[in-house]
Every structure is written in C-alpha cells, then in structure tokens.
C-alpha cells in the first residue's frame, strides 16, 4: 500500500502502517509535504503508475479534489486519509468508539462544538446515516459546508436522524451524552490562528460547558489537541475523556477498512 501524505500525521500514518503490516502487507511512504500532489507530475500519471505496483493508496491531502482525482484514475482502492473537506476514517472510528461505549447510536445527543471543518463534515455524514441526534455549534460564519448538511438532511429523512446547526454552544451541549471538539485552526490555516482564537473563545469546552451535558457524558477529540484553546485540561485529562480510546480505535478501524478494500 502506498501512503501519499502532504500533511503531517501521527494517528493516520501509524495506524495504517501498523495495520497493514500486522495483516501481512507492506507500506511505501511517499512524502509530499514539499512537492504537493500534481505539481511534479499529473495526478492521473501518479495514479496510473501506482496501480501497477501497489494494491491500495491512502492519500492525506490539502485539497479534496486531489483524492477524488486519484480515485478517478486508479484501478485500485483509494482511501481518504484526510482532506480539507472530509476526514472519513476519523468519523468511522468515532462512531465505532461511541458504539463501544454506549452500545447504540439512538437516544444519545451528540454535541459538536467549534469549527465546521472536515472532521465536523464527516461526523455529520456518518451521524445522518446512523440516525444520531446531532447538534453542531459554531460561531456565525464558521458553520459546516451547506452542501454537506443538505445531503445529510436528505439521508436523515430515511434514518430518523436529527441535525441541528446552532451558534450557541450551551444549547448544543445541554443534555448531551457526547461532547466533541476539534482544533480551531486546521492544517493550512495556521496564519489565522490568532484571529480564530478570538472568534472561538466562547466555544472552549471547559468544565463549565461540560456541566450542561449529562452527568455520564463523555468528551471526544480527534487529536492533536491544544489544551487551553479548544479544550481545557480539566476536561481532556478528566475521567470523562475518551480521546485515547478514539486513538486506539483508529488502528482497529483502519485494519477493518483495509480488510474490506484490499484483502487477497
């Protein structure tokens, strides 16, 4: 399997590498942090070459269209390891972790607080399919992609899922069994860090906000986390936090993805 990574990674890289190796396969790492995919040669040519040598590709790119183009031209499975639009492997892991913790998906309020980013998009997509009650709280102007929400709402008509997009974090967290957040400035948005810190100041998940959730609520974060910014140390390092369960489960879920797509 080829790993094509434009962005830094701990969990995605290690879990796909360890997962593939543990099931008897091999991994070739292609570092594209300097030369982005499609700059040195066309994405089509990269896909057509790799399909002759490997049995699958995991691509972690800045632009979602790069992964889409790889998949269009490759005759082998292409796995989205994260793009600016989506983070599907993370969402699969998160819902696996929720099932592991609660045994079901329904009758649990899931509150996401923070930026309407790629992780948020994939959580919306997955939650709609699973019939979850999802509340997304973001500052005005940082709501999730309208197309993603619209597609999820269509799915929700069949599954019974509820999707609420609000600007009040307390409204989202009140009565929630799951409280989730992510970084305020994703990779590629580092220049906006200071400005975003001011905008998102009221969206920090701290003990005061968690008090609005159910007493047995859990805290989730896809990591890496910035303590003191999107989450207080008193929350992420508390017994309510299951962030390391999420991290562990990345390995199990990646192995499941690999088994499904490229087993021989």
TORTIMAR-15081 format. One record per residue (C-alpha): residue number from 1; z negated, y, x negated. Coordinates in steps of 0.5 Angstrom, whole numbers, plus 500, padded with zeros to 3 digits. Each point is the difference from the previous one (the first is absolute). Layout:
<tipas>
NUM / Z / Y / X
...
</tipas>
This chain:
<tipas>
1 / 500 / 500 / 500
2 / 502 / 507 / 498
3 / 495 / 506 / 500
4 / 503 / 506 / 501
5 / 495 / 506 / 499
6 / 501 / 507 / 500
7 / 493 / 502 / 501
8 / 493 / 498 / 497
9 / 497 / 494 / 503
10 / 493 / 495 / 500
11 / 500 / 496 / 506
12 / 507 / 499 / 502
13 / 502 / 498 / 493
14 / 495 / 496 / 498
15 / 499 / 496 / 507
16 / 508 / 499 / 500
17 / 500 / 498 / 493
18 / 494 / 495 / 500
19 / 502 / 498 / 507
20 / 507 / 498 / 497
21 / 497 / 497 / 494
22 / 495 / 496 / 504
23 / 505 / 497 / 504
24 / 504 / 497 / 494
25 / 505 / 506 / 500
26 / 501 / 505 / 494
27 / 501 / 508 / 501
28 / 504 / 505 / 496
29 / 497 / 507 / 500
30 / 505 / 506 / 500
31 / 497 / 506 / 498
32 / 504 / 506 / 504
33 / 495 / 505 / 499
34 / 504 / 504 / 495
35 / 507 / 499 / 503
36 / 500 / 499 / 507
37 / 504 / 495 / 504
38 / 507 / 502 / 501
39 / 500 / 505 / 494
40 / 502 / 496 / 494
41 / 505 / 495 / 505
42 / 501 / 500 / 507
43 / 495 / 496 / 505
44 / 506 / 496 / 502
45 / 501 / 497 / 493
46 / 493 / 499 / 499
47 / 499 / 496 / 506
48 / 507 / 496 / 498
49 / 497 / 499 / 493
50 / 493 / 498 / 502
51 / 502 / 495 / 506
52 / 504 / 496 / 494
53 / 494 / 499 / 496
54 / 493 / 500 / 505
55 / 498 / 498 / 507
56 / 497 / 506 / 502
57 / 499 / 507 / 499
58 / 493 / 504 / 501
59 / 502 / 508 / 500
60 / 495 / 505 / 500
61 / 504 / 507 / 500
62 / 499 / 507 / 502
63 / 506 / 500 / 505
64 / 500 / 495 / 505
65 / 508 / 500 / 500
66 / 500 / 497 / 493
67 / 496 / 494 / 503
68 / 505 / 500 / 506
69 / 506 / 500 / 496
70 / 497 / 495 / 495
71 / 500 / 495 / 506
72 / 506 / 502 / 503
73 / 504 / 498 / 494
74 / 495 / 494 / 497
75 / 501 / 493 / 503
76 / 493 / 498 / 498
77 / 494 / 503 / 504
78 / 498 / 507 / 498
79 / 492 / 502 / 501
80 / 498 / 507 / 501
81 / 494 / 501 / 496
82 / 499 / 507 / 502
83 / 505 / 506 / 501
84 / 499 / 507 / 502
85 / 501 / 498 / 508
86 / 496 / 493 / 500
87 / 495 / 495 / 497
88 / 501 / 494 / 504
89 / 497 / 495 / 495
90 / 493 / 504 / 501
91 / 500 / 500 / 507
92 / 501 / 493 / 501
93 / 494 / 499 / 495
94 / 496 / 505 / 504
95 / 502 / 496 / 507
96 / 498 / 494 / 496
97 / 493 / 503 / 498
98 / 499 / 502 / 507
99 / 501 / 493 / 503
100 / 496 / 497 / 495
101 / 494 / 505 / 501
102 / 501 / 500 / 508
103 / 504 / 494 / 502
104 / 504 / 504 / 504
105 / 504 / 507 / 501
106 / 499 / 502 / 507
107 / 494 / 504 / 503
108 / 499 / 503 / 493
109 / 501 / 507 / 499
110 / 504 / 502 / 493
111 / 499 / 507 / 498
112 / 504 / 502 / 494
113 / 498 / 507 / 497
114 / 504 / 504 / 495
115 / 508 / 501 / 498
116 / 505 / 497 / 505
117 / 503 / 496 / 494
118 / 504 / 494 / 498
119 / 493 / 496 / 501
120 / 499 / 503 / 507
121 / 507 / 499 / 502
122 / 500 / 492 / 498
123 / 493 / 500 / 504
124 / 503 / 503 / 506
125 / 506 / 495 / 500
126 / 495 / 494 / 499
127 / 495 / 502 / 505
128 / 505 / 501 / 505
129 / 503 / 493 / 499
130 / 492 / 497 / 500
131 / 498 / 504 / 507
132 / 495 / 504 / 496
133 / 497 / 507 / 502
134 / 502 / 505 / 495
135 / 497 / 507 / 499
136 / 504 / 504 / 495
137 / 496 / 506 / 498
138 / 504 / 505 / 495
139 / 500 / 508 / 499
140 / 505 / 503 / 504
141 / 507 / 500 / 496
142 / 498 / 493 / 497
143 / 501 / 496 / 506
144 / 504 / 493 / 499
145 / 507 / 500 / 500
146 / 502 / 501 / 507
147 / 506 / 494 / 500
148 / 494 / 495 / 497
149 / 496 / 502 / 506
150 / 505 / 500 / 505
151 / 502 / 493 / 498
152 / 493 / 497 / 500
153 / 499 / 503 / 507
154 / 506 / 496 / 503
155 / 497 / 494 / 497
156 / 493 / 502 / 503
157 / 503 / 499 / 507
158 / 501 / 493 / 499
159 / 494 / 498 / 496
160 / 495 / 505 / 503
161 / 498 / 504 / 494
162 / 498 / 507 / 501
163 / 502 / 505 / 495
164 / 496 / 507 / 500
165 / 502 / 506 / 495
166 / 495 / 505 / 500
167 / 498 / 505 / 495
168 / 492 / 499 / 501
169 / 497 / 495 / 495
170 / 494 / 500 / 505
171 / 504 / 498 / 506
172 / 503 / 495 / 496
173 / 494 / 496 / 497
174 / 496 / 501 / 506
175 / 498 / 492 / 502
176 / 505 / 498 / 494
177 / 499 / 493 / 497
178 / 504 / 501 / 495
179 / 501 / 507 / 496
180 / 505 / 500 / 495
181 / 503 / 506 / 495
182 / 504 / 501 / 494
183 / 502 / 505 / 495
184 / 501 / 507 / 502
185 / 506 / 501 / 495
186 / 504 / 494 / 499
187 / 504 / 498 / 493
188 / 505 / 505 / 499
189 / 496 / 506 / 504
190 / 496 / 501 / 494
191 / 502 / 507 / 500
192 / 497 / 501 / 507
193 / 493 / 497 / 498
194 / 496 / 507 / 500
195 / 503 / 502 / 507
196 / 500 / 494 / 503
197 / 492 / 499 / 498
198 / 499 / 507 / 504
199 / 504 / 498 / 506
200 / 497 / 493 / 501
201 / 493 / 502 / 498
202 / 497 / 499 / 507
203 / 503 / 493 / 500
204 / 496 / 497 / 495
205 / 497 / 493 / 502
206 / 493 / 501 / 499
207 / 493 / 497 / 503
208 / 500 / 506 / 505
209 / 507 / 498 / 502
210 / 498 / 492 / 500
211 / 494 / 502 / 504
212 / 505 / 501 / 506
213 / 503 / 493 / 499
214 / 497 / 493 / 503
215 / 494 / 498 / 496
216 / 503 / 494 / 498
217 / 507 / 504 / 498
218 / 503 / 498 / 493
219 / 503 / 505 / 495
220 / 507 / 499 / 497
221 / 504 / 503 / 495
222 / 507 / 497 / 497
223 / 497 / 503 / 493
224 / 501 / 503 / 495
225 / 494 / 505 / 503
226 / 498 / 507 / 498
227 / 492 / 500 / 501
228 / 498 / 507 / 502
229 / 507 / 501 / 503
230 / 503 / 496 / 506
231 / 493 / 496 / 500
232 / 493 / 501 / 498
233 / 497 / 495 / 495
234 / 495 / 499 / 505
235 / 505 / 496 / 505
236 / 505 / 497 / 495
237 / 494 / 497 / 496
238 / 496 / 498 / 506
239 / 499 / 493 / 503
240 / 505 / 503 / 506
241 / 505 / 500 / 495
242 / 505 / 494 / 499
243 / 505 / 503 / 496
244 / 499 / 495 / 494
245 / 502 / 494 / 506
246 / 506 / 504 / 501
247 / 502 / 500 / 493
248 / 498 / 493 / 499
249 / 504 / 498 / 506
250 / 506 / 503 / 497
251 / 501 / 494 / 496
252 / 500 / 495 / 506
253 / 505 / 504 / 504
254 / 505 / 501 / 494
255 / 500 / 493 / 499
256 / 501 / 499 / 507
257 / 506 / 505 / 500
258 / 503 / 496 / 494
259 / 499 / 493 / 503
260 / 503 / 503 / 506
261 / 506 / 503 / 497
262 / 502 / 496 / 493
263 / 497 / 493 / 501
264 / 504 / 495 / 497
</tipas>
